Amino acid sequence: MKNKQPKIKAVPRFDKSTPFWKCLFIWLTTNKKWEVAEDVRYKLESGETILVKKGFVFDGASIPRILRPIISPVGILLVPSVFHDFAYQNKFVLKTSSNRTYFYKQTSDRKYWDSLFKDMSKETHSLKIISILAWAAVRVGGFFSWNSIHASGVKQGLSKAFIKYGAALQVITIISMLYGVIA
């Protein structure tokens, strides 16, 4: 089975009756959401096939807005981000074999899911520098997302405030890493 791009559809953030200023505010302050339109399967190097079910809503790769003209949140990082977002929300992914579905991995170890993201990224495209930079951004910025979802040991309001600054932190991380690669 060859891994393929999943079919996704945009989830509307506002409708025709939403006032212009509210639409602008939503557009500037939130990420677009996507819904998986059909089950997404991915065959790992181990030969096991993992699965995200149709209907799962996610926001794609957390690419800072300033970098989105270069790399899309639903571009080359789409497949790893679907599984990564699902794992972050649920602390597990599903495994499928012989038309049966099982828990593949159930862990609250964020590092494991970030590592899976990096491995899948390297397998799905040939731009290793993008995989490494995306993984580094996930390791740095993922802390805030993980804690806002699970509120483990961090006050909910505080972690939400950190998420707003996560994109700026990602930009700083990527710039510093690029500087290290170039220098």
Backbone as a chain_set.jsonl record, in Angstrom:
{"seq": "MKNKQPKIKAVPRFDKSTPFWKCLFIWLTTNKKWEVAEDVRYKLESGETILVKKGFVFDGASIPRILRPIISPVGILLVPSVFHDFAYQNKFVLKTSSNRTYFYKQTSDRKYWDSLFKDMSKETHSLKIISILAWAAVRVGGFFSWNSIHASGVKQGLSKAFIKYGAALQVITIISMLYGVIA", "coords": {"N": [[0.843, -1.187, 0.0], [0.664, 2.095, -0.961], [1.431, 5.159, 0.585], [-0.77, 7.91, 0.614], [-1.918, 11.272, -0.114], [-4.218, 12.623, 2.176], [-7.789, 13.098, 1.878], [-9.266, 16.13, 2.475], [-11.439, 18.633, 3.904], [-12.336, 22.056, 4.128], [-13.29, 23.597, 7.187], [-15.817, 25.77, 7.855], [-15.227, 29.021, 9.221], [-16.732, 31.224, 9.596], [-19.844, 32.657, 8.418], [-21.945, 33.994, 5.74], [-23.498, 35.82, 7.092], [-21.953, 36.859, 9.083], [-20.512, 39.712, 10.52], [-18.284, 42.046, 8.849], [-15.999, 43.023, 10.354], [-15.797, 41.187, 12.401], [-15.286, 38.879, 10.93], [-12.768, 39.579, 9.884], [-11.291, 39.783, 12.271], [-11.472, 37.102, 13.184], [-10.156, 35.828, 11.07], [-7.577, 36.896, 11.345], [-6.799, 36.019, 13.893], [-7.191, 33.289, 14.306], [-6.528, 29.865, 13.377], [-7.137, 28.18, 10.319], [-9.441, 25.505, 10.142], [-9.562, 22.038, 9.374], [-11.261, 19.208, 8.05], [-11.077, 15.705, 8.089], [-11.939, 13.995, 5.266], [-12.198, 11.383, 4.462], [-11.273, 8.16, 5.785], [-7.893, 8.111, 6.896], [-5.051, 6.415, 6.111], [-1.846, 5.197, 7.01], [1.139, 3.691, 6.216], [3.611, 2.533, 8.22], [7.247, 2.354, 8.507], [7.722, -0.016, 9.823], [5.84, -1.676, 8.821], [3.348, -1.744, 9.862], [0.02, -0.423, 9.774], [-1.313, 2.667, 10.432], [-4.123, 4.676, 11.515], [-6.426, 7.367, 11.003], [-9.627, 8.314, 11.642], [-12.378, 9.212, 9.478], [-13.847, 12.457, 9.672], [-12.399, 13.629, 11.686], [-11.248, 16.666, 13.048], [-8.829, 19.111, 12.465], [-5.975, 21.414, 12.564], [-3.912, 21.452, 10.747], [-0.388, 21.755, 9.954], [1.371, 23.777, 12.258], [2.225, 26.434, 11.079], [3.88, 29.487, 11.176], [2.245, 32.547, 10.282], [3.776, 34.325, 8.737], [5.479, 32.672, 7.33], [3.842, 31.161, 5.737], [3.439, 31.754, 2.948], [5.577, 30.41, 1.89], [5.589, 27.767, 2.897], [2.894, 25.654, 3.216], [0.306, 25.058, 5.68], [-1.137, 22.778, 5.118], [0.347, 21.428, 3.27], [3.274, 19.837, 2.38], [3.588, 18.837, 4.92], [1.2, 17.769, 5.661], [0.243, 15.014, 6.013], [1.859, 13.982, 8.24], [1.0, 15.897, 10.123], [-1.753, 15.453, 10.452], [-1.863, 12.971, 11.808], [-0.282, 13.627, 14.012], [-1.719, 15.749, 15.229], [-4.059, 14.338, 15.864], [-3.031, 12.443, 17.68], [-2.049, 14.173, 19.668], [-4.448, 15.226, 20.639], [-5.798, 12.95, 21.552], [-4.02, 11.175, 22.757], [-3.367, 8.748, 21.649], [-3.049, 6.651, 18.713], [-4.683, 4.922, 16.045], [-4.563, 1.536, 14.879], [-4.757, -0.465, 12.004], [-5.707, -3.582, 10.656], [-6.531, -6.292, 8.596], [-9.212, -5.417, 8.247], [-9.921, -4.674, 10.818], [-9.844, -2.569, 13.689], [-7.533, -1.295, 16.005], [-6.043, -0.095, 19.103], [-3.069, 1.459, 18.437], [-0.923, 2.748, 19.674], [-0.801, 3.974, 22.884], [-0.127, 6.601, 24.738], [1.008, 9.103, 27.004], [3.209, 10.468, 26.438], [4.58, 13.118, 25.134], [6.896, 13.52, 23.677], [7.194, 11.145, 22.243], [5.114, 11.317, 20.312], [5.932, 13.593, 18.931], [8.296, 12.646, 17.848], [7.291, 10.656, 16.163], [5.965, 12.305, 14.361], [8.207, 13.589, 13.167], [9.513, 11.359, 11.973], [7.517, 10.453, 10.174], [7.334, 12.718, 8.59], [9.853, 12.779, 7.358], [9.594, 10.471, 5.829], [7.542, 11.097, 4.043], [8.298, 13.133, 2.301], [11.107, 14.635, 0.534], [12.518, 16.758, 1.605], [14.562, 17.189, 3.893], [15.5, 19.198, 5.626], [13.235, 20.727, 6.101], [11.72, 18.856, 7.501], [13.284, 18.592, 9.828], [13.32, 21.224, 10.849], [10.558, 21.599, 11.211], [10.042, 19.61, 13.097], [11.627, 20.572, 15.226], [10.265, 22.952, 15.79], [7.836, 21.876, 16.598], [8.654, 20.534, 18.898], [9.367, 22.702, 20.511], [7.134, 24.57, 20.423], [5.006, 22.805, 20.753], [4.655, 22.14, 23.41], [3.031, 24.105, 24.585], [0.625, 23.761, 23.209], [0.03, 21.075, 23.838], [-0.319, 21.26, 26.635], [-2.502, 23.011, 26.722], [-4.493, 21.45, 25.711], [-4.572, 19.232, 27.434], [-4.219, 20.288, 29.948], [-2.413, 19.64, 32.008], [-0.951, 20.101, 34.903], [-0.585, 22.78, 34.318], [-2.114, 25.895, 34.521], [-5.202, 26.399, 32.892], [-5.908, 28.945, 31.676], [-3.433, 30.252, 31.583], [-1.931, 28.592, 29.859], [-3.378, 28.948, 27.496], [-2.806, 31.597, 26.931], [-0.099, 31.4, 26.382], [-0.199, 29.931, 24.016], [-1.027, 31.802, 22.135], [1.291, 33.169, 21.715], [2.858, 31.269, 20.644], [3.366, 31.055, 17.855], [5.12, 33.189, 17.372], [7.254, 32.318, 18.89], [7.916, 30.034, 17.445], [8.802, 31.178, 15.041], [11.099, 32.535, 15.916], [12.598, 30.321, 16.782], [12.93, 28.902, 14.347], [14.328, 30.811, 12.794], [16.665, 31.073, 14.326], [17.627, 28.469, 14.104], [18.008, 28.28, 11.336], [19.967, 30.212, 11.071], [22.008, 28.912, 12.412], [22.412, 26.754, 10.661], [23.215, 28.044, 8.328], [25.411, 29.595, 9.137]], "CA": [[0.0, 0.0, 0.0], [1.407, 3.343, -1.023], [0.826, 6.244, 1.351], [-1.257, 8.969, -0.269], [-2.425, 12.468, 0.545], [-5.601, 12.455, 2.616], [-8.801, 14.033, 1.392], [-9.708, 17.0, 3.561], [-12.302, 19.752, 3.496], [-12.259, 23.197, 5.045], [-14.387, 23.809, 8.127], [-16.075, 27.218, 7.833], [-15.028, 29.757, 10.47], [-17.811, 32.199, 9.662], [-20.734, 32.557, 7.265], [-22.273, 35.26, 5.07], [-24.143, 36.764, 8.01], [-20.975, 37.353, 10.048], [-20.059, 41.071, 10.174], [-16.944, 42.15, 8.276], [-14.941, 43.187, 11.358], [-15.667, 39.913, 13.11], [-14.596, 37.992, 9.978], [-11.37, 39.993, 9.856], [-10.708, 39.39, 13.558], [-11.338, 35.639, 13.177], [-9.126, 35.482, 10.09], [-6.271, 37.292, 11.866], [-6.451, 35.446, 15.196], [-7.392, 31.847, 14.405], [-6.062, 29.039, 12.27], [-8.172, 27.485, 9.578], [-9.646, 24.119, 10.561], [-9.79, 21.096, 8.289], [-11.894, 17.951, 8.454], [-10.676, 14.548, 7.294], [-13.125, 13.63, 4.492], [-12.258, 9.918, 4.438], [-10.247, 7.586, 6.658], [-6.516, 8.293, 6.453], [-4.189, 5.307, 6.512], [-0.429, 5.442, 6.76], [1.944, 2.5, 6.481], [4.893, 2.852, 8.839], [8.377, 1.539, 8.052], [7.609, -1.324, 10.478], [4.857, -2.455, 8.095], [2.041, -1.553, 10.478], [-0.757, 0.662, 9.196], [-2.044, 3.445, 11.423], [-5.361, 5.185, 10.946], [-7.228, 8.441, 11.58], [-10.972, 8.138, 11.089], [-13.113, 10.294, 8.818], [-14.553, 13.358, 10.577], [-11.481, 14.276, 12.616], [-10.996, 18.072, 12.714], [-7.473, 19.513, 12.865], [-5.608, 22.709, 11.975], [-2.738, 21.332, 9.886], [0.891, 22.099, 10.586], [1.333, 25.117, 12.86], [3.199, 27.271, 10.374], [3.646, 30.917, 11.419], [1.662, 33.225, 9.118], [4.803, 34.957, 7.908], [6.117, 31.639, 6.503], [2.846, 30.416, 4.96], [3.631, 31.83, 1.496], [6.653, 29.479, 1.523], [5.183, 26.41, 3.241], [1.479, 25.624, 3.598], [-0.044, 24.175, 6.795], [-1.675, 21.519, 4.593], [1.2, 21.05, 2.147], [4.094, 18.633, 2.544], [3.492, 18.349, 6.298], [-0.198, 17.407, 5.923], [0.082, 13.657, 6.55], [2.318, 13.889, 9.625], [0.249, 16.76, 11.038], [-3.042, 14.814, 10.753], [-1.629, 11.975, 12.854], [0.258, 14.319, 15.185], [-2.835, 16.449, 15.882], [-4.936, 13.317, 16.443], [-2.342, 11.894, 18.853], [-2.014, 15.203, 20.71], [-5.779, 15.365, 21.229], [-6.316, 11.706, 22.119], [-2.931, 10.409, 23.375], [-3.233, 7.451, 20.988], [-3.436, 6.528, 17.311], [-5.299, 3.634, 15.769], [-3.876, 0.618, 13.965], [-5.739, -1.253, 11.279], [-5.249, -4.765, 9.924], [-7.619, -7.231, 8.282], [-10.495, -4.733, 8.462], [-10.168, -4.465, 12.247], [-9.146, -1.401, 14.204], [-7.015, -1.474, 17.356], [-5.155, 0.954, 19.572], [-1.673, 1.185, 18.061], [-0.051, 3.262, 20.728], [-1.51, 4.852, 23.805], [0.872, 7.147, 25.644], [0.93, 10.538, 27.255], [4.563, 10.958, 26.217], [4.564, 14.061, 24.003], [8.121, 13.307, 22.899], [6.94, 10.038, 21.311], [4.293, 11.801, 19.2], [6.774, 14.504, 18.153], [9.23, 11.803, 17.11], [6.509, 10.049, 15.087], [5.779, 13.391, 13.385], [9.472, 13.757, 12.436], [9.738, 10.172, 11.138], [6.558, 10.472, 9.072], [7.704, 13.826, 7.719], [11.0, 12.346, 6.55], [9.135, 9.438, 4.904], [6.563, 11.591, 3.071], [8.902, 14.048, 1.326], [12.568, 14.568, 0.506], [13.103, 17.987, 2.135], [14.924, 16.849, 5.276], [15.647, 20.405, 6.428], [11.873, 21.076, 6.516], [11.358, 17.887, 8.547], [14.024, 18.9, 11.056], [12.814, 22.5, 11.365], [9.183, 21.394, 11.688], [10.144, 18.836, 14.332], [12.136, 21.47, 16.27], [9.171, 23.86, 16.143], [6.867, 21.064, 17.344], [9.222, 20.283, 20.232], [9.327, 23.948, 21.282], [5.776, 25.105, 20.522], [4.037, 21.77, 21.098], [4.446, 22.158, 24.858], [1.896, 24.964, 24.884], [-0.558, 23.107, 22.664], [-0.208, 19.875, 24.645], [-0.857, 21.655, 27.933], [-3.824, 23.619, 26.582], [-5.432, 20.359, 25.465], [-4.653, 18.31, 28.569], [-4.171, 21.074, 31.185], [-1.728, 18.828, 33.018], [0.041, 20.84, 35.672], [-0.523, 24.189, 33.924], [-3.451, 26.489, 34.563], [-5.779, 26.495, 31.557], [-5.809, 30.298, 31.148], [-2.033, 30.555, 31.317], [-1.488, 27.872, 28.666], [-4.008, 29.578, 26.337], [-2.048, 32.818, 26.641], [1.156, 30.99, 25.75], [-0.467, 29.488, 22.65], [-1.088, 32.98, 21.276], [2.661, 33.566, 21.414], [3.557, 30.102, 20.108], [3.84, 31.319, 16.491], [6.315, 34.034, 17.471], [8.308, 31.451, 19.392], [8.318, 29.185, 16.326], [9.592, 31.994, 14.106], [12.409, 32.738, 16.545], [13.295, 29.035, 16.739], [13.306, 28.593, 12.97], [15.369, 31.754, 12.382], [17.919, 30.719, 15.003], [18.13, 27.215, 13.527], [18.523, 28.595, 10.006], [21.231, 30.907, 11.275], [22.979, 27.873, 12.766], [22.68, 25.955, 9.469], [23.906, 28.88, 7.354], [26.689, 30.059, 9.686]], "C": [[0.884, 1.246, 0.0], [0.668, 4.408, -0.221], [0.419, 7.357, 0.394], [-1.764, 10.137, 0.557], [-3.878, 12.233, 0.964], [-6.53, 13.467, 1.969], [-9.312, 14.806, 2.595], [-10.649, 18.057, 3.007], [-12.226, 20.833, 4.565], [-13.498, 23.25, 5.928], [-14.619, 25.321, 8.174], [-15.877, 27.86, 9.212], [-16.085, 30.826, 10.672], [-18.661, 32.037, 8.415], [-21.059, 33.948, 6.712], [-22.904, 36.29, 6.004], [-23.178, 37.353, 9.05], [-20.489, 38.741, 9.62], [-18.59, 41.092, 9.726], [-15.852, 42.191, 9.331], [-14.719, 41.912, 12.154], [-14.941, 38.889, 12.214], [-13.104, 38.303, 9.947], [-10.654, 39.572, 11.131], [-10.475, 37.875, 13.602], [-10.214, 35.225, 12.242], [-7.725, 35.778, 10.633], [-5.848, 36.515, 13.114], [-6.636, 33.936, 15.317], [-6.808, 31.134, 13.195], [-7.254, 28.374, 11.601], [-8.25, 26.045, 10.081], [-9.988, 23.279, 9.335], [-10.428, 19.841, 8.853], [-11.427, 16.844, 7.517], [-11.936, 14.016, 6.61], [-13.274, 12.123, 4.309], [-11.124, 9.387, 5.31], [-8.861, 7.757, 6.05], [-5.693, 7.134, 7.002], [-2.747, 5.649, 6.154], [0.353, 4.195, 7.161], [3.312, 2.93, 6.987], [5.993, 1.971, 8.267], [8.325, 0.132, 8.639], [6.626, -2.239, 9.763], [3.454, -2.327, 8.67], [1.343, -0.355, 9.839], [-1.531, 1.359, 10.306], [-3.159, 4.219, 10.726], [-5.89, 6.383, 11.731], [-8.571, 8.376, 10.858], [-11.523, 9.418, 10.462], [-13.838, 11.127, 9.871], [-13.653, 14.062, 11.577], [-11.184, 15.696, 12.138], [-9.645, 18.478, 13.294], [-7.13, 20.823, 12.187], [-4.37, 22.646, 11.087], [-1.472, 21.651, 10.657], [0.813, 23.538, 11.091], [2.451, 25.989, 12.293], [2.894, 28.732, 10.706], [3.162, 31.611, 10.14], [2.708, 33.813, 8.179], [5.477, 33.952, 6.965], [5.135, 30.893, 5.605], [2.93, 30.619, 3.444], [4.698, 30.845, 0.999], [6.233, 28.038, 1.757], [3.767, 26.425, 3.81], [1.24, 24.7, 4.794], [-0.63, 22.833, 6.343], [-0.925, 21.097, 3.323], [1.959, 19.77, 2.461], [4.062, 18.063, 3.963], [2.077, 17.883, 6.657], [-0.328, 16.043, 6.596], [0.607, 13.556, 7.982], [1.493, 14.744, 10.582], [-1.131, 16.19, 11.366], [-2.86, 13.839, 11.914], [-1.133, 12.622, 14.147], [-0.86, 15.032, 15.943], [-3.786, 15.452, 16.551], [-4.315, 12.756, 17.726], [-2.284, 12.904, 19.992], [-3.377, 15.313, 21.402], [-6.205, 14.134, 22.012], [-5.304, 10.864, 22.89], [-2.85, 8.972, 22.848], [-3.454, 7.63, 19.491], [-3.997, 5.128, 17.135], [-4.453, 2.842, 14.794], [-4.964, -0.194, 13.27], [-5.047, -2.433, 10.6], [-6.426, -5.703, 9.754], [-8.994, -6.653, 8.631], [-10.889, -4.613, 9.935], [-9.334, -3.289, 12.707], [-8.78, -1.623, 15.667], [-6.323, -0.189, 17.796], [-3.745, 0.566, 19.144], [-0.746, 1.57, 19.204], [-0.891, 4.176, 21.588], [-0.491, 5.324, 24.829], [0.633, 8.63, 25.849], [2.32, 11.158, 27.149], [4.586, 11.823, 24.956], [5.763, 13.855, 23.094], [7.93, 12.186, 21.871], [6.175, 10.53, 20.089], [5.08, 12.769, 18.319], [7.766, 13.723, 17.297], [8.524, 11.11, 15.939], [6.273, 11.067, 13.974], [7.038, 13.543, 12.526], [9.71, 12.582, 11.488], [8.795, 10.15, 9.943], [6.889, 11.579, 8.083], [8.859, 13.434, 6.798], [10.593, 11.308, 5.503], [8.256, 9.988, 3.788], [7.128, 12.564, 2.043], [10.423, 14.022, 1.474], [13.259, 15.815, 1.06], [13.438, 17.805, 3.612], [15.049, 18.076, 6.167], [14.275, 20.869, 6.935], [11.426, 20.147, 7.639], [12.011, 18.243, 9.875], [13.523, 20.2, 11.681], [11.399, 22.363, 11.922], [9.197, 20.623, 13.005], [10.626, 19.727, 15.482], [11.037, 22.431, 16.728], [8.102, 23.132, 16.959], [7.374, 20.803, 18.761], [9.12, 21.531, 21.11], [7.884, 24.405, 21.499], [4.733, 24.091, 20.95], [3.72, 21.705, 22.576], [3.181, 22.944, 25.206], [0.592, 24.333, 24.398], [-0.944, 21.899, 23.512], [-0.865, 20.252, 25.983], [-2.223, 22.322, 27.824], [-4.876, 22.534, 26.358], [-5.648, 19.537, 26.738], [-4.603, 18.998, 29.93], [-3.523, 20.295, 32.323], [-0.649, 19.651, 33.7], [0.162, 22.307, 35.308], [-1.944, 24.732, 33.962], [-3.938, 26.739, 33.146], [-5.614, 27.89, 30.951], [-4.389, 30.674, 30.772], [-1.57, 29.868, 30.041], [-2.127, 28.456, 27.41], [-3.267, 30.853, 25.952], [-0.739, 32.466, 25.942], [0.935, 30.565, 24.303], [-0.497, 30.669, 21.694], [0.31, 33.422, 20.863], [3.483, 32.43, 20.835], [4.129, 30.349, 18.711], [5.096, 32.176, 16.513], [7.5, 33.209, 17.953], [8.822, 30.529, 18.288], [9.183, 29.954, 15.34], [11.0, 32.195, 14.657], [13.23, 31.458, 16.481], [13.798, 28.726, 15.333], [14.427, 29.523, 12.497], [16.703, 31.387, 13.029], [18.495, 29.429, 14.452], [18.693, 27.445, 12.131], [19.868, 29.305, 10.115], [22.339, 29.91, 11.591], [23.368, 27.031, 11.566], [23.526, 26.752, 8.472], [25.299, 29.26, 7.853], [27.721, 28.967, 9.8]], "O": [[1.744, 1.413, 0.865], [-0.55, 4.549, -0.324], [1.165, 7.705, -0.521], [-2.007, 10.015, 1.758], [-4.673, 11.703, 0.187], [-6.109, 14.551, 1.565], [-9.733, 14.227, 3.596], [-10.659, 18.34, 1.809], [-12.071, 20.547, 5.752], [-14.611, 22.982, 5.476], [-13.701, 26.073, 8.501], [-16.3, 27.315, 10.231], [-16.307, 31.282, 11.793], [-18.259, 31.364, 7.465], [-20.51, 34.951, 7.169], [-22.851, 37.49, 5.737], [-23.553, 38.247, 9.808], [-20.092, 38.922, 8.468], [-17.776, 40.277, 10.16], [-14.866, 41.462, 9.217], [-13.592, 41.594, 12.535], [-14.091, 38.133, 12.685], [-12.275, 37.394, 9.979], [-9.536, 39.062, 11.077], [-9.405, 37.42, 14.008], [-9.405, 34.363, 12.587], [-6.795, 35.003, 10.41], [-4.652, 36.368, 13.366], [-6.269, 33.358, 16.341], [-6.622, 31.726, 12.132], [-8.25, 28.051, 12.249], [-7.227, 25.443, 10.409], [-10.62, 23.753, 8.391], [-10.169, 19.457, 9.993], [-11.388, 17.025, 6.3], [-12.892, 13.631, 7.282], [-14.372, 11.642, 4.029], [-10.134, 10.081, 5.545], [-8.672, 7.574, 4.847], [-5.649, 6.906, 8.211], [-2.47, 6.296, 5.144], [0.246, 3.709, 8.287], [4.071, 3.598, 6.285], [5.714, 0.961, 7.62], [8.824, -0.812, 8.027], [6.569, -3.435, 10.049], [2.481, -2.75, 8.044], [1.991, 0.604, 9.418], [-2.305, 0.731, 11.029], [-3.143, 4.395, 9.507], [-5.816, 6.417, 12.959], [-8.636, 8.381, 9.629], [-11.185, 10.533, 10.859], [-14.376, 10.589, 10.838], [-14.09, 14.995, 12.251], [-10.9, 15.909, 10.959], [-9.356, 18.221, 14.463], [-7.882, 21.304, 11.339], [-3.832, 23.687, 10.712], [-1.498, 21.799, 11.878], [0.254, 24.408, 10.424], [3.469, 26.239, 12.939], [1.757, 29.173, 10.532], [3.624, 31.291, 9.044], [2.534, 33.795, 6.961], [5.99, 34.34, 5.915], [5.555, 30.071, 4.791], [2.522, 29.724, 2.704], [4.715, 30.49, -0.179], [6.488, 27.175, 0.918], [3.487, 27.134, 4.776], [1.9, 23.668, 4.914], [-0.618, 21.863, 7.101], [-1.5, 20.487, 2.423], [1.358, 18.741, 2.77], [4.47, 16.921, 4.179], [1.787, 17.63, 7.826], [-0.954, 15.936, 7.65], [-0.118, 13.092, 8.863], [1.303, 14.36, 11.736], [-1.636, 16.424, 12.465], [-3.612, 13.877, 12.887], [-1.518, 12.212, 15.242], [-0.939, 14.93, 17.167], [-4.261, 15.687, 17.663], [-5.0, 12.614, 18.739], [-2.451, 12.537, 21.155], [-3.442, 15.474, 22.621], [-6.895, 14.251, 23.024], [-5.689, 9.937, 23.601], [-2.325, 8.088, 23.525], [-3.987, 8.651, 19.056], [-3.803, 4.258, 17.983], [-3.719, 3.408, 13.985], [-5.967, -0.561, 13.883], [-3.955, -2.302, 10.048], [-7.225, -5.882, 10.674], [-9.828, -7.327, 9.235], [-12.069, -4.467, 10.252], [-8.249, -3.04, 12.181], [-9.6, -2.078, 16.465], [-6.049, 0.693, 16.982], [-3.279, -0.531, 19.452], [0.105, 0.788, 19.628], [-1.604, 5.045, 21.085], [-0.045, 4.554, 25.679], [0.119, 9.319, 24.968], [2.578, 12.23, 27.696], [4.607, 11.303, 23.841], [5.657, 14.001, 21.876], [8.447, 12.271, 20.756], [6.534, 10.204, 18.958], [4.917, 12.77, 17.098], [8.042, 14.097, 16.157], [9.09, 10.992, 14.852], [6.367, 10.738, 12.791], [6.949, 13.617, 11.3], [10.068, 12.785, 10.328], [9.217, 9.862, 8.823], [6.741, 11.399, 6.874], [8.836, 13.725, 5.602], [11.172, 11.261, 4.418], [8.219, 9.417, 2.698], [6.497, 12.799, 1.012], [10.954, 13.453, 2.428], [14.484, 15.912, 0.985], [12.673, 18.225, 4.48], [14.733, 18.003, 7.355], [14.16, 21.349, 8.063], [10.825, 20.593, 8.616], [11.365, 18.201, 10.922], [13.324, 20.274, 12.893], [11.073, 22.931, 12.964], [8.447, 20.949, 13.925], [10.094, 19.648, 16.589], [10.898, 22.691, 17.923], [7.533, 23.697, 17.893], [6.598, 20.847, 19.716], [8.825, 21.437, 22.301], [7.463, 24.606, 22.638], [3.678, 24.47, 21.459], [2.637, 21.264, 22.961], [2.366, 22.503, 26.017], [-0.422, 24.369, 25.095], [-2.112, 21.726, 23.86], [-1.843, 19.632, 26.401], [-3.03, 22.21, 28.747], [-6.024, 22.688, 26.773], [-6.781, 19.19, 27.072], [-4.905, 18.38, 30.95], [-4.016, 20.288, 33.451], [0.429, 19.869, 33.147], [0.944, 23.023, 35.933], [-2.872, 24.083, 33.48], [-3.19, 27.228, 32.299], [-5.208, 27.996, 29.794], [-4.164, 31.338, 29.761], [-0.889, 30.485, 29.222], [-1.493, 28.466, 26.354], [-3.12, 31.15, 24.767], [-0.321, 33.158, 25.014], [1.789, 30.812, 23.451], [-0.04, 30.552, 20.557], [0.492, 33.985, 19.784], [4.671, 32.599, 20.563], [5.239, 29.911, 18.407], [6.035, 31.923, 15.759], [8.62, 33.386, 17.476], [10.022, 30.27, 18.201], [10.189, 29.433, 14.859], [11.981, 32.037, 13.931], [14.419, 31.495, 16.164], [14.951, 28.337, 15.151], [15.377, 29.065, 11.864], [17.743, 31.389, 12.37], [19.714, 29.293, 14.34], [19.727, 26.882, 11.774], [20.79, 29.033, 9.346], [23.463, 30.04, 11.107], [24.525, 26.627, 11.447], [24.439, 26.209, 7.849], [26.259, 29.25, 7.082], [28.84, 29.219, 10.247]]}, "num_chains": 1, "name": "protein.A"}
